[in-house]
């Protein structure tokens, strides 16, 4: 696992350099389990998930502001539907299918096992 951590850390550094090279100074590059979201900065108006899982991770729903939107590829990984949801007082409501797509699997505490 340390090799993977090192590779991810290297990509994190590369991302920071690329953003700085484009003059982007107001973005944070964070290395963490994306299925947990970032509760310290919640609530969010919008969340975009860029990996596939059969359901939306509950921590992401919890961090979404009422009226906020979430877009995520729903499926097993490799052949999904990108779905748009909206957070309501009673929970997440499906609004529409955006498109068909192919994404990698979402790994983490509320996703697939990374092994």
Residue pairs with C-beta under 8 A, 6 or more apart in sequence:
4 114
8 31
9 31
12 29
12 30
12 31
15 29
16 29
19 27
19 29
30 38
32 38
33 108
33 109
34 49
34 51
34 106
34 108
35 53
35 57
35 59
35 60
35 106
35 107
35 108
35 109
35 110
35 111
36 57
36 59
36 108
36 109
36 110
37 47
37 57
37 59
37 60
37 62
37 63
38 63
39 59
39 62
39 63
42 62
42 63
42 64
42 65
43 63
43 64
43 65
43 68
44 63
44 64
44 65
44 68
45 65
45 67
45 68
45 69
46 68
46 69
46 70
46 71
47 60
47 63
47 64
47 68
47 69
47 70
47 71
47 72
48 70
48 71
48 72
49 56
49 57
49 60
49 70
49 71
49 72
49 73
49 106
50 73
50 103
51 73
51 77
51 103
51 104
51 105
51 106
51 107
51 111
52 72
52 73
52 74
52 75
52 76
52 77
52 78
52 80
52 103
52 104
52 105
52 106
53 72
53 73
53 74
53 75
53 77
53 105
53 106
53 110
53 111
53 112
54 74
54 75
54 76
55 74
56 70
56 72
56 74
56 85
56 92
57 106
57 108
57 110
57 111
58 110
59 110
60 70
61 70
61 87
61 91
61 92
64 70
64 87
64 92
65 87
66 87
66 88
66 89
67 86
67 87
67 88
68 86
68 87
69 84
69 85
69 86
69 87
69 95
70 84
70 85
70 86
70 87
70 92
71 82
71 83
71 84
71 85
71 98
72 82
72 83
72 85
73 80
73 81
73 82
73 83
73 101
73 103
74 80
74 81
74 82
74 83
75 81
75 103
76 105
77 103
77 104
77 105
77 106
77 112
78 102
78 103
79 100
79 102
80 100
80 101
80 102
80 103
81 97
81 98
81 99
81 100
81 101
82 97
82 98
82 99
82 100
82 101
83 94
83 96
83 97
83 98
84 94
84 95
84 96
84 97
84 98
85 92
85 93
85 94
85 95
86 92
86 93
86 95
87 93
105 111
105 112
106 112
107 113
107 114
108 114
